[in-house]
Amino acid sequence: MSAVKIFGHQNPDTDTITSAIVAADIESRLGNDAKSFRLGEIGAETKYALEYFGAQAPELLEKLEDGEQVILVDHNEFQQSAENIGNAHILKVLDHHRIANFQTESPLYYRAEPVGCTATILNKVYKENSLEITKEMAGLMISAIISDTLLFKSPTTTEEDIDAAAELKEIAGVDLESYGIEMLKAGASTHDKSAEELITGDAKSFDMGVKTTRIAQINVVDVDEVFERRAEIEDAINKQIDTEGYDLFVLVVTDILKSESKVLSLGKESGAVEKAFDVSLDDNTAVLEGVVSRKKQVVPNITKALS
């Protein structure tokens, strides 16, 4: 029997990639044959973390065969997963997002906790099984926590995330503030990315009632750097709306230093953003003060607005 495949969501971010690697390490330590994979290209922030801690990027999962055994990390919604996930045998899920559009034929181990990052859960799994955490794995988990919590500035941050990072930094041998800022900055430049790469690099689809919403997020240190290219970005978004049939496409450009976001809302349901955040769109854009989290602030508010 082939190794259990472990992977996170499409358009992988740092938590998705590192959690797949870490979960595979845990499974191997427990005596199980498992291998990490990815469902898309790796971004600059994640590359920085992998290179800093000397970790290899997971192999790209080209095809998932019917009945293959898999473990999902950092996601559960089928539309965010591998193309053939409905026909796979899901053994485990380790996640920190809402649960939606998920069902299996067989019982499974399902662990979803309201924390800021999947890595925070994996840190507990190591300790629960009395497994030693190497410097490499500690560094990858720290990178994921910093990324998902925006260096603890995101409202998704919990005391468990902060405590986990404090434990792991001692093993990894890094200063959280200096390493975190450098890692976040590594992923913040947009000059070398095409408009299509910007709107797909960290994008997820959500079924909200009978509406399908696509929400993409870009973390930057200069919001204007993105909106200077607004015309080509709008063209790329409208092409995706026409091709995929999205009712709403929201691009969230988050200033990681100011802890706020500027959104671009397009599609026939674009007005839902006004209702969701009690703002008025000016030429399809609005500044959302204090909004940095797609999971905790953007998705729940838009879901309510569309219901």
C-alpha positions as CSV (number, residue, x, y, z in Angstrom):
1,M,0.0,0.0,0.0
2,S,1.3,3.5,-0.9
3,A,2.1,6.1,1.7
4,V,-0.7,8.2,3.2
5,K,-0.7,11.5,1.4
6,I,-0.8,14.6,3.6
7,F,-1.7,18.0,2.1
8,G,-3.4,21.3,2.8
9,H,-5.6,23.5,0.7
10,Q,-5.1,24.8,-2.9
11,N,-3.0,28.0,-3.3
12,P,-1.0,27.0,-0.3
13,D,0.2,29.4,2.3
14,T,2.9,28.9,5.0
15,D,0.7,27.1,7.5
16,T,-0.6,24.7,4.8
17,I,2.9,23.8,3.5
18,T,4.6,23.6,6.9
19,S,1.7,21.7,8.5
20,A,1.8,19.0,5.8
21,I,5.6,18.6,6.5
22,V,5.2,18.6,10.3
23,A,2.2,16.2,10.2
24,A,4.2,13.8,8.0
25,D,7.0,13.9,10.5
26,I,4.5,13.1,13.3
27,E,3.0,10.2,11.4
28,S,6.5,8.8,10.6
29,R,7.5,9.0,14.3
30,L,4.3,7.1,15.2
31,G,5.4,4.3,12.8
32,N,3.0,5.2,9.9
33,D,4.0,5.5,6.3
34,A,3.2,9.0,5.3
35,K,4.4,11.7,2.9
36,S,3.7,15.4,2.6
37,F,2.4,17.0,-0.7
38,R,1.3,20.4,-1.9
39,L,-1.6,21.5,-4.1
40,G,0.0,24.5,-5.7
41,E,3.1,26.7,-6.0
42,I,4.9,28.0,-3.0
43,G,5.0,31.7,-2.2
44,A,8.0,33.8,-1.3
45,E,7.2,33.9,2.4
46,T,7.0,30.1,2.6
47,K,10.2,29.8,0.6
48,Y,11.9,32.0,3.1
49,A,10.8,29.8,6.0
50,L,11.8,26.6,4.3
51,E,15.2,27.8,3.3
52,Y,15.9,29.4,6.7
53,F,15.3,26.1,8.5
54,G,16.7,23.8,5.7
55,A,13.5,22.1,4.9
56,Q,12.5,20.6,1.5
57,A,9.3,21.7,-0.2
58,P,6.7,19.0,-0.5
59,E,6.1,17.3,-3.9
60,L,3.3,18.7,-6.0
61,L,0.3,16.3,-6.0
62,E,-0.5,15.8,-9.6
63,K,-3.4,13.4,-9.2
64,L,-5.3,11.7,-6.4
65,E,-6.6,8.3,-7.2
66,D,-9.9,6.9,-6.0
67,G,-9.6,5.3,-2.6
68,E,-6.2,6.7,-1.7
69,Q,-5.6,7.3,2.0
70,V,-5.1,10.9,2.9
71,I,-4.8,13.3,5.8
72,L,-6.0,16.8,5.4
73,V,-4.3,19.7,7.2
74,D,-5.4,23.4,7.4
75,H,-8.6,22.9,5.5
76,N,-11.7,20.7,5.3
77,E,-14.0,22.2,2.6
78,F,-13.9,20.0,-0.5
79,Q,-13.8,22.8,-3.0
80,Q,-10.5,24.0,-1.4
81,S,-8.9,20.5,-1.6
82,A,-7.6,18.1,-4.2
83,E,-9.7,17.6,-7.3
84,N,-10.8,14.0,-6.5
85,I,-11.0,14.4,-2.7
86,G,-14.6,13.1,-2.6
87,N,-13.4,9.7,-3.7
88,A,-10.4,9.5,-1.3
89,H,-10.3,7.7,2.0
90,I,-9.8,10.5,4.5
91,L,-8.1,9.2,7.6
92,K,-7.6,12.4,9.6
93,V,-8.3,16.1,9.5
94,L,-6.3,18.6,11.5
95,D,-7.7,22.1,11.0
96,H,-8.6,25.5,12.6
97,H,-11.2,26.7,10.1
98,R,-15.0,26.5,9.9
99,I,-16.4,23.1,8.9
100,A,-18.4,23.1,5.7
101,N,-19.1,20.9,2.7
102,F,-17.5,18.0,4.4
103,Q,-18.6,14.4,4.6
104,T,-17.1,10.9,4.5
105,E,-18.3,7.4,4.2
106,S,-16.2,6.1,7.0
107,P,-15.4,7.2,10.6
108,L,-12.2,9.3,10.9
109,Y,-10.1,11.2,13.4
110,Y,-11.2,14.8,13.1
111,R,-9.5,17.6,15.1
112,A,-10.6,21.2,14.7
113,E,-9.7,23.7,17.3
114,P,-10.5,27.5,17.4
115,V,-6.9,28.6,17.4
116,G,-5.0,30.9,15.0
117,C,-2.9,28.2,13.3
118,T,-2.9,24.5,12.5
119,A,0.7,24.4,13.8
120,T,-0.5,25.2,17.2
121,I,-2.5,22.0,17.2
122,L,0.4,20.0,15.8
123,N,2.6,21.2,18.6
124,K,0.1,19.7,21.1
125,V,0.1,16.4,19.1
126,Y,3.9,16.1,19.5
127,K,3.6,16.6,23.3
128,E,0.6,14.3,23.6
129,N,2.6,11.5,22.0
130,S,5.8,12.3,23.9
131,L,7.6,13.0,20.6
132,E,10.8,15.1,20.5
133,I,10.5,18.2,18.3
134,T,13.5,18.9,16.2
135,K,14.9,22.4,15.5
136,E,13.6,22.1,11.9
137,M,10.0,21.2,12.8
138,A,10.0,23.8,15.6
139,G,11.1,26.5,13.1
140,L,8.4,25.4,10.6
141,M,5.7,25.6,13.2
142,I,6.8,29.0,14.4
143,S,6.8,30.2,10.8
144,A,3.2,29.0,10.4
145,I,2.0,30.7,13.6
146,I,3.7,34.0,12.7
147,S,2.2,33.9,9.2
148,D,-1.4,33.0,10.3
149,T,-1.4,35.5,13.2
150,L,0.5,38.2,11.4
151,L,3.0,38.2,14.2
152,F,0.2,38.0,16.8
153,K,-1.6,41.1,15.5
154,S,-4.5,39.2,14.0
155,P,-7.7,38.8,16.0
156,T,-7.5,35.1,15.3
157,T,-4.5,34.9,17.7
158,T,-5.2,33.0,20.9
159,E,-3.1,32.5,24.1
160,E,-2.5,29.0,22.8
161,D,-0.7,30.3,19.7
162,I,1.4,32.7,21.8
163,D,2.3,30.0,24.3
164,A,3.2,27.5,21.5
165,A,5.4,30.1,19.8
166,A,7.2,30.8,23.1
167,E,7.9,27.1,23.6
168,L,9.0,26.5,20.0
169,K,11.3,29.6,19.7
170,E,13.6,28.0,22.3
171,I,14.0,24.9,20.2
172,A,14.3,26.7,16.9
173,G,16.7,29.3,18.4
174,V,15.1,32.4,16.8
175,D,13.9,35.7,18.0
176,L,10.2,35.9,17.2
177,E,10.0,39.6,16.4
178,S,13.1,39.9,14.1
179,Y,12.6,36.6,12.4
180,G,8.9,37.2,12.0
181,I,9.2,40.6,10.5
182,E,11.8,39.4,8.0
183,M,9.7,36.4,7.0
184,L,6.5,38.5,6.5
185,K,8.5,41.1,4.5
186,A,9.8,38.3,2.2
187,G,6.3,37.6,1.1
188,A,5.1,41.2,1.0
189,S,6.6,42.4,-2.3
190,T,4.2,42.3,-5.3
191,H,6.4,43.8,-8.1
192,D,7.5,40.4,-9.4
193,K,4.0,38.9,-9.6
194,S,1.5,39.1,-12.5
195,A,-2.1,40.2,-11.8
196,E,-3.3,36.6,-12.1
197,E,-0.7,35.5,-9.5
198,L,-1.8,38.2,-7.1
199,I,-5.4,37.2,-7.2
200,T,-4.7,33.4,-7.0
201,G,-1.7,33.2,-4.7
202,D,-3.8,33.0,-1.6
203,A,-7.4,32.6,-2.7
204,K,-10.2,30.4,-1.4
205,S,-13.7,29.6,-2.6
206,F,-16.6,29.5,-0.2
207,D,-20.2,28.4,-0.7
208,M,-22.3,30.9,1.2
209,G,-25.9,29.8,1.0
210,V,-26.7,29.6,-2.7
211,K,-23.9,32.0,-3.6
212,T,-20.3,31.1,-4.5
213,T,-17.7,33.6,-3.2
214,R,-14.0,33.8,-4.0
215,I,-11.9,35.7,-1.4
216,A,-8.2,36.4,-2.2
217,Q,-5.8,38.0,0.3
218,I,-2.5,39.7,-0.2
219,N,-0.3,40.8,2.7
220,V,1.8,43.9,1.9
221,V,3.7,46.7,3.5
222,D,2.5,49.1,0.8
223,V,-1.2,48.9,-0.3
224,D,-0.7,51.4,-3.1
225,E,1.8,49.1,-4.7
226,V,-1.1,46.8,-5.5
227,F,-3.8,49.4,-6.4
228,E,-1.5,51.1,-8.8
229,R,-2.2,48.1,-11.0
230,R,-5.9,48.1,-10.4
231,A,-6.9,48.0,-14.1
232,E,-5.1,44.8,-14.9
233,I,-6.1,43.3,-11.5
234,E,-9.8,44.0,-12.3
235,D,-9.4,42.5,-15.7
236,A,-8.0,39.3,-14.2
237,I,-10.7,39.1,-11.6
238,N,-13.5,39.6,-14.1
239,K,-12.1,36.9,-16.2
240,Q,-12.2,34.5,-13.3
241,I,-15.8,35.6,-12.5
242,D,-16.8,34.9,-16.1
243,T,-15.0,31.5,-16.2
244,E,-15.9,30.1,-12.8
245,G,-19.2,31.8,-12.3
246,Y,-18.4,33.4,-8.9
247,D,-21.2,35.6,-7.5
248,L,-18.7,37.7,-5.6
249,F,-15.0,38.1,-5.8
250,V,-13.3,40.0,-3.0
251,L,-9.6,41.0,-3.0
252,V,-8.4,41.8,0.4
253,V,-5.1,43.7,0.5
254,T,-3.8,43.7,4.0
255,D,-1.3,46.2,5.4
256,I,0.7,44.1,7.9
257,L,2.2,47.2,9.5
258,K,-1.0,49.2,9.9
259,S,-3.3,46.2,10.6
260,E,-6.0,47.2,8.2
261,S,-7.1,46.2,4.7
262,K,-8.3,47.7,1.5
263,V,-10.8,45.6,-0.4
264,L,-11.8,45.4,-4.0
265,S,-15.3,43.9,-4.5
266,L,-16.5,42.7,-7.9
267,G,-19.3,40.5,-9.2
268,K,-23.1,40.7,-9.1
269,E,-23.1,40.5,-5.3
270,S,-20.4,43.1,-4.8
271,G,-22.7,45.2,-2.6
272,A,-22.6,42.5,0.1
273,V,-19.3,44.0,1.3
274,E,-21.1,47.2,2.2
275,K,-23.6,45.3,4.3
276,A,-21.0,43.0,5.8
277,F,-18.7,45.8,7.1
278,D,-21.1,48.8,7.2
279,V,-19.1,50.8,4.7
280,S,-19.8,52.5,1.4
281,L,-17.9,51.2,-1.6
282,D,-16.1,54.0,-3.6
283,D,-15.6,52.7,-7.1
284,N,-15.8,49.1,-5.7
285,T,-13.2,49.7,-3.0
286,A,-13.3,50.4,0.7
287,V,-10.8,50.6,3.6
288,L,-11.6,48.2,6.5
289,E,-9.9,49.5,9.6
290,G,-8.7,46.7,11.9
291,V,-9.6,44.0,9.5
292,V,-6.8,41.6,8.8
293,S,-8.2,38.1,9.1
294,R,-10.1,36.3,6.3
295,K,-11.1,33.5,8.5
296,K,-12.4,35.4,11.5
297,Q,-13.5,38.8,10.1
298,V,-14.0,38.6,6.3
299,V,-15.7,35.2,5.7
300,P,-18.2,35.3,8.7
301,N,-19.3,38.9,7.9
302,I,-19.8,38.2,4.2
303,T,-21.6,35.0,4.9
304,K,-24.1,36.8,7.1
305,A,-24.5,39.5,4.5
306,L,-25.3,36.9,1.8
307,S,-27.7,34.9,4.0
